[in-house]
Amino acid sequence: MAQTLGLDPKGKAALVTGGNRGIGEAFVRALRDAGASKVYVGSRDPAAAAHLVAEDPARTVAIKLDVTKQDQIDAAAKACGDVRILVNNAGMFHNVTLMNAPDMSAARDEMEINYFGVVAMTRAFAPAMIAAGEGSVVNVLSAGGIAASPVMGGYSPSKFAARAASMCLRAELALKGVHVCALIVGSVDTRMATHVQGKKERPEDIAAVGLKAIRRAIDEVDTDVMAVEVRASLARDPKGLERQMAKLLGLSTISTGR
């Protein structure tokens, strides 16, 4: 049986979902800087990744990829069979609470992208990694996935589900040479967090932590100060954090992680 070990990105092909901006864009550049032989940039609109392709056309390929569409996932897995590093970064946050949303569409969309998309992508790309005897799957999650946040609506539950899936997939793939890492991300300076006030981390710093997790086969890591503080608050006083989150429902500007 194979054993999961850290993976050096040098000379490996990688794919980043939602790779055209934010944390995904930072991962694309970080992987190239680390010597990746090729980086596929998954995007609903490949044209949105043109700037990344232009930076390094020899090693960057933009592909059409909506993680809610199985046919596109299957096509990507077939076309990108050399992928040994998969970064499940695509995410959705509709910024509506569970009770105040007009219907269930936002919560369903968040679950489809943030949870089912992660599982579907891993199922599609892991077999080639297993056949090669090596692979790394990185799931970009959220502090809202370790501490329930009422202000996040369906986003927080979807990240809880994705974290649980990360644990299950890790156990299933561990003896097949494929490692699964969960990145617990706090507040980051991306379009998804434009409404957030206060300090926000740089996407580049999150990607740097992600590459370290790939190299060292780290199972789960808090990528920034906010994520660390959320975990610490949860350990100290779980109900206190819940009460604090409930109070935020009365504010016009809510604070959320990725």
C-alpha positions as CSV (number, residue, x, y, z in Angstrom):
1,M,0.0,0.0,0.0
2,A,1.2,3.5,-0.8
3,Q,1.8,6.0,2.0
4,T,0.8,9.6,1.8
5,L,3.9,11.9,1.9
6,G,4.5,15.5,1.3
7,L,4.6,16.4,-2.4
8,D,7.1,18.8,-4.0
9,P,5.2,20.9,-6.6
10,K,8.3,21.2,-8.7
11,G,7.8,19.4,-12.0
12,K,4.1,18.5,-11.1
13,A,1.0,19.6,-12.9
14,A,-1.7,21.3,-10.8
15,L,-5.3,22.5,-11.3
16,V,-6.9,25.3,-9.3
17,T,-10.6,25.8,-9.4
18,G,-11.9,29.3,-9.3
19,G,-8.3,30.2,-10.2
20,N,-8.9,33.4,-12.1
21,R,-9.0,35.7,-9.1
22,G,-8.5,36.0,-5.3
23,I,-7.0,33.1,-3.5
24,G,-7.2,30.9,-6.6
25,E,-5.1,33.4,-8.6
26,A,-2.5,33.5,-5.8
27,F,-2.3,29.7,-5.8
28,V,-1.7,29.7,-9.6
29,R,1.2,32.1,-9.2
30,A,2.6,30.3,-6.1
31,L,2.5,27.0,-7.9
32,R,4.4,28.4,-10.9
33,D,6.9,30.0,-8.6
34,A,7.4,26.6,-6.9
35,G,8.3,25.1,-10.2
36,A,5.1,23.4,-11.3
37,S,5.4,22.0,-14.8
38,K,1.9,23.2,-15.7
39,V,-1.0,24.9,-13.9
40,Y,-4.6,24.6,-15.2
41,V,-6.8,27.5,-14.2
42,G,-10.3,26.4,-13.8
43,S,-12.9,29.1,-14.4
44,R,-16.5,29.3,-15.5
45,D,-15.2,31.8,-18.1
46,P,-11.7,30.9,-19.3
47,A,-11.3,34.4,-20.7
48,A,-11.3,35.7,-17.1
49,A,-7.9,33.9,-16.7
50,A,-6.3,35.4,-19.7
51,H,-4.1,37.7,-17.6
52,L,-2.6,34.6,-15.9
53,V,-2.0,32.8,-19.2
54,A,-0.3,35.9,-20.5
55,E,2.1,35.9,-17.6
56,D,3.4,32.4,-18.4
57,P,1.8,31.0,-21.5
58,A,4.1,28.0,-21.6
59,R,2.9,26.7,-18.2
60,T,-0.6,28.1,-17.8
61,V,-3.7,26.7,-19.4
62,A,-7.2,28.2,-18.8
63,I,-10.0,25.6,-18.9
64,K,-13.8,26.0,-18.7
65,L,-14.8,24.5,-15.4
66,D,-18.0,24.9,-13.4
67,V,-17.7,22.6,-10.4
68,T,-21.5,22.2,-10.3
69,K,-21.6,20.6,-13.8
70,Q,-20.5,17.0,-13.9
71,D,-19.9,17.0,-17.6
72,Q,-17.4,19.8,-17.3
73,I,-15.7,18.1,-14.4
74,D,-15.4,14.8,-16.4
75,A,-14.1,16.7,-19.4
76,A,-11.5,18.4,-17.3
77,A,-10.4,15.2,-15.7
78,K,-10.0,13.6,-19.1
79,A,-8.1,16.6,-20.6
80,C,-5.9,17.1,-17.5
81,G,-4.9,13.6,-16.6
82,D,-1.4,14.7,-15.6
83,V,-2.7,16.7,-12.6
84,R,-1.0,15.7,-9.3
85,I,-2.1,18.7,-7.2
86,L,-5.7,19.7,-7.0
87,V,-6.7,22.9,-5.3
88,N,-10.4,23.0,-4.6
89,N,-10.7,26.8,-4.3
90,A,-14.0,27.7,-6.1
91,G,-16.5,29.0,-3.6
92,M,-19.7,30.9,-3.3
93,F,-21.1,33.2,-0.6
94,H,-24.5,34.8,-1.2
95,N,-24.5,36.9,2.0
96,V,-28.0,36.1,3.1
97,T,-29.1,34.3,6.3
98,L,-31.0,31.1,6.3
99,M,-34.2,32.7,7.6
100,N,-34.1,36.0,5.7
101,A,-33.4,34.6,2.3
102,P,-36.4,34.7,0.0
103,D,-36.1,31.0,-0.8
104,M,-33.6,28.1,-0.6
105,S,-31.8,28.8,-3.8
106,A,-28.8,30.6,-2.2
107,A,-28.3,27.9,0.4
108,R,-28.5,25.2,-2.3
109,D,-26.1,27.0,-4.5
110,E,-23.6,27.4,-1.7
111,M,-23.8,23.7,-0.9
112,E,-23.5,22.7,-4.5
113,I,-20.3,24.7,-5.0
114,N,-18.7,24.6,-1.6
115,Y,-19.4,21.0,-0.7
116,F,-20.6,18.9,-3.7
117,G,-18.1,20.6,-6.0
118,V,-15.2,19.6,-3.7
119,V,-16.3,16.0,-3.5
120,A,-17.0,15.8,-7.3
121,M,-13.7,17.2,-8.2
122,T,-11.8,14.9,-5.8
123,R,-13.7,11.9,-7.1
124,A,-12.8,12.8,-10.7
125,F,-9.1,13.6,-10.2
126,A,-8.0,11.2,-7.5
127,P,-8.0,8.0,-9.7
128,A,-5.1,9.4,-11.9
129,M,-3.2,10.4,-8.8
130,I,-3.7,6.9,-7.3
131,A,-2.5,5.3,-10.5
132,A,0.6,7.6,-10.4
133,G,1.2,6.7,-6.8
134,E,1.2,10.3,-5.6
135,G,-1.2,13.3,-5.3
136,S,-2.3,16.2,-3.1
137,V,-5.8,17.6,-2.8
138,V,-6.1,21.0,-1.1
139,N,-9.5,22.2,0.0
140,V,-9.8,25.9,0.7
141,L,-12.3,26.1,3.5
142,S,-13.2,28.7,6.1
143,A,-13.2,29.6,9.8
144,G,-17.0,29.5,9.3
145,G,-16.5,25.8,8.8
146,I,-15.2,25.2,12.3
147,A,-17.4,27.6,14.2
148,A,-21.0,28.0,13.0
149,S,-21.7,31.6,12.0
150,P,-25.4,32.6,11.7
151,V,-24.4,35.7,9.7
152,M,-23.1,33.5,6.9
153,G,-26.3,31.8,6.1
154,G,-25.8,28.6,4.0
155,Y,-22.1,29.3,3.5
156,S,-21.1,28.2,7.0
157,P,-23.0,24.9,6.9
158,S,-21.5,24.2,3.5
159,K,-18.0,24.7,4.8
160,F,-18.7,22.4,7.8
161,A,-19.8,19.8,5.3
162,A,-16.7,20.3,3.2
163,R,-14.5,20.0,6.2
164,A,-16.2,16.7,7.1
165,A,-15.8,15.5,3.5
166,S,-12.1,16.4,3.7
167,M,-11.7,14.1,6.7
168,C,-13.6,11.3,5.0
169,L,-11.7,11.6,1.7
170,R,-8.4,11.8,3.6
171,A,-9.1,8.5,5.3
172,E,-10.2,6.9,2.0
173,L,-7.1,8.1,0.1
174,A,-4.4,8.0,2.7
175,L,-3.2,4.4,1.9
176,K,-3.4,5.1,-1.9
177,G,-0.7,7.8,-1.9
178,V,-3.0,10.8,-2.1
179,H,-3.1,13.4,0.7
180,V,-6.0,15.7,1.5
181,C,-5.5,19.0,3.3
182,A,-8.0,21.4,4.6
183,L,-7.1,25.1,4.8
184,I,-9.1,27.0,7.4
185,V,-9.1,30.5,6.1
186,G,-10.2,33.7,8.0
187,S,-10.7,37.2,6.5
188,V,-8.9,37.6,3.2
189,D,-8.7,40.6,0.8
190,T,-10.8,39.1,-2.0
191,R,-13.9,40.2,-3.9
192,M,-16.0,37.8,-1.7
193,A,-15.0,39.8,1.4
194,T,-15.4,43.4,0.0
195,H,-18.0,44.1,2.7
196,V,-15.7,43.1,5.5
197,Q,-14.2,45.8,7.7
198,G,-10.9,45.5,9.5
199,K,-7.7,43.7,8.8
200,K,-7.7,41.2,5.8
201,E,-5.0,38.9,4.8
202,R,-3.3,38.9,1.4
203,P,-4.3,36.0,-0.9
204,E,-0.6,35.4,-1.5
205,D,0.0,34.6,2.2
206,I,-2.9,32.0,2.1
207,A,-1.4,30.3,-0.9
208,A,2.0,30.2,0.7
209,V,0.5,28.3,3.7
210,G,-1.2,26.0,1.2
211,L,2.1,25.2,-0.5
212,K,3.7,24.4,2.8
213,A,0.8,22.0,3.6
214,I,1.3,20.3,0.2
215,R,5.0,19.9,0.8
216,R,4.6,18.6,4.4
217,A,1.3,16.7,4.0
218,I,-0.4,18.7,6.7
219,D,-4.0,17.5,7.3
220,E,-5.5,20.8,8.5
221,V,-4.0,24.2,9.1
222,D,-5.3,27.6,10.2
223,T,-3.9,30.0,7.5
224,D,-4.1,33.3,9.3
225,V,-4.7,35.2,12.6
226,M,-8.5,35.3,12.3
227,A,-8.7,31.6,11.8
228,V,-6.5,30.9,14.8
229,E,-8.5,33.3,16.9
230,V,-11.8,31.7,15.9
231,R,-10.5,28.3,16.8
232,A,-9.2,29.6,20.1
233,S,-12.5,31.3,21.0
234,L,-14.4,28.2,20.1
235,A,-12.2,26.1,22.5
236,R,-12.5,28.7,25.3
237,D,-16.2,29.3,25.2
238,P,-18.3,27.7,22.4
239,K,-21.6,29.3,23.5
240,G,-19.9,32.7,24.0
241,L,-18.9,32.7,20.3
242,E,-22.4,31.6,19.3
243,R,-23.9,34.5,21.3
244,Q,-21.4,36.9,19.7
245,M,-22.3,35.7,16.2
246,A,-26.0,36.1,17.0
247,K,-25.5,39.7,18.0
248,L,-23.9,40.4,14.6
249,L,-27.2,39.7,12.9
250,G,-28.4,43.1,14.1
251,L,-25.5,44.9,12.4
252,S,-25.8,46.4,8.9
253,T,-22.2,45.3,8.0
254,I,-21.3,41.8,8.8
255,S,-17.9,40.3,9.0
256,T,-17.1,37.0,7.4
257,G,-14.2,34.9,6.3
258,R,-13.6,33.3,2.9
